[in-house]
């Protein structure tokens, strides 16, 4: 009976633990991207820098969104309007 209760406790607490793990990993990755931007001399309060930090945390999903919207990141965020 004790094993059933232990298994049930693990089953109940697993979704909370996984969610907390994902949140902590995303937080650390975003902080690392922000530190790299800060070391590069960028203003962390800038919307452009914050967008890049979020884009870095999304990874390859950004490419799918970019293709779907027809957005050209290189042109939009580089400041060149050629």
N, C-alpha and C positions, 0 to 999 in steps of 0.2 A: 504494500500500500504506500509506503514511503517513496518508493521509486516513481509511482504514478503521480504523486503530489509534486515531486521534484521535476518531473518531465512537464507537468502542467505549468509550473512556475516559469520554467525556461521558455515554454511555448508562448506564455503571456508576455514575458518581458522582452522577447526577441525583437518585435517590431520597434519598440522604443530604443533598444540598443543600436539597431541598424540605422535608424533615423539619426540618432545622435552621432554615430560614426560618420555618416555621410556629411552631416552639417559641419563637423569639426574638420574634416578633410577639405571641404570647400572653403572654409574660413582660412585655413592655413595656406592654401593655394592662392587665394586672393590677396592675402597679406604678402606672400612672396612676390607676386606680380607688382604689387604696390611699392614694395621696397626696391625692386629693380627699376621701376619708373622714377622713384625718388632719387636713387643713385645716379640716374641718367639726367637729372636736373629738371624733370617735368613737374608741373604743379598738380598735386594730387586732388585739388578741388576743382580742376578743370573737367568739364563734361566729356571732353575727348579722351582724357586719360582714364576716367572712370569707365567709359564705354569699352576701352581696350582691356581694362582689368576684368570686366565681366566677360568679354569675348574670350579672353585667355582661359577663364574657368569653364567655359562651355566647350572648348576644344573644337572638334570637327563638326559639331552641330551648327556652328556659325556658318560654315561653308554651305550647308543645306539651306539655311535661312537666306543667305546672300544670293544663292542661285534662284530661290523662289521669288525674291523681291526684285531681282535684277539690279541689286545695289553693287557698286564698285567701291570696295573698301579702300583700295589703294588711292583712288582719286578723292574720295570723300574725306579721309582722315589725314592725308599727307599735306593738305593745305594747298595743293596745286589744283587749279581749276582750268586745266587746258582743254 
